[in-house]
Amino acid sequence: MPIYFPNRHLSPSQILSKAEADNIPFSLEEFPNLLHLFSISHGSPQAIAMENTLKECEVKPIKGETKFCATSLESVYDFTSKIFGFDTRVKTLATTHLKHSSVGLLQNYKVVEISQNIPSPKLVACHTMPYPYAVFYCHSQESENKVLMVSLEGEDGDVVEALSVCHMDTSQWSRKHPSFSVLGVEPGTSSVCHFFPSDNFVFIPFSATM
């Protein structure tokens, strides 16, 4: 199947401490001031990406969903702890490129093996968002989910242990979700599975992997 794994990597300089991040406003209302703070021109691609990130972070969650845009790894941990409970051990899963030559190309991959198939009604998925520093869009919806680790081989020799999540219940999703136009289905009529790029990650209870 054709899959695109973007060649994105967070540098240490992009990751702020909670103390640093909490001193910077993070809201659409402050957008003009933020452009000035980061010396970004209004209307530039960077400004448009920033604005879209702020808008996405302020959209209300769908029914049953809990969402949060974390501006530090400490905030990611705090959000995850609230979802699972502070005493719950969690495991972090992510996509790993074991061997690659040109990561970032859309190419055909062959599924070699599904190495893990983990039913996980409760999970937290975190996606990196375009912003001058690291922002993680983290969300959780308690429903029927499956977490898969899939061994893939690309046409160019790329070998990937890829993280995938299958959402079995899509009945509460917006009809505008791109998955439905790609798959040609309606909300609630089909599960939706997607691969995660290497700079995204998922937390699941450690007990789910036992």
Helices and strands as residue ranges (DSSP letters): E 2-4, G 12-14, H 18-22, G 28-30, H 31-37, H 45-58, E 65-70, H 73-84, E 90-93, E 96-99, E 106-119, E 124-129, E 135-141, E 145-154, E 159-167, H 178-183, E 192-195, E 201-205, G 206-209
